[in-house]
């Protein structure tokens, strides 16, 4: 997984994370706990079981499409956030 | 996706039309389509040129039908403008919504759910979600504003959209312009 953050003041963050680690069930459990702790509303909460299912689906997508761009955000100021699976 | 030979034929046809167009500017050409689609996406010629590693003058020439883009750039241009290469090269008016007969229909799991948000301030958000992920998210009750961060999506019935897609409708299924001037599009392809 590749997370790229580029700000207009030339501060760039490039995170290259091993997909198998990011999309593992252990990560899902940890992430679900963190999300539920920080979530302001109930709507944003997710159970670790559901997140594990989503991770499994994401692994299938990665296998099917290879390099897959999930999110591409470009702000008017020139900031860029990209998440590529 | 059309074959390589077919793309060549289409480009030759476009070149012929450019020649014909010197007398008749009303014809819908590749350049005009690129210009229209680019403006619709709020992309400047400079931005487009930068992404394609060409000069802004080259983009201007394409749009004014003085030259054609390189064949190798067509998939990139099509992706940037959220159309297929076929749609880019075809002068038939683009259908926003298309009904696909059952025998020609792709499996719903092979379809892509794309959400485009163009804010009034110039922010652009593009979220690509494979359909199985959307279906799973809906089953779990994940709310889409949590994904896109845009309030305009609150009123959209995603379950109903999935039903429409299941019945064979694809294309730009939703286009919302919020009171703030944000434009949200949902395209299934």
Interface residues (C-beta under 8 A of the other chain):
Chain A: X43 X44 X46 X50 X53 X54 X57 X58 X60 X61 X64 X65 X68 X69 X70 X71 X72 X73 X74 X75 X76
Chain B: X119 X121 X122 X123 X124 X125 X126 X127 X128 X129 X130 X132 X133 X136 X137 X140 X142 X143 X146
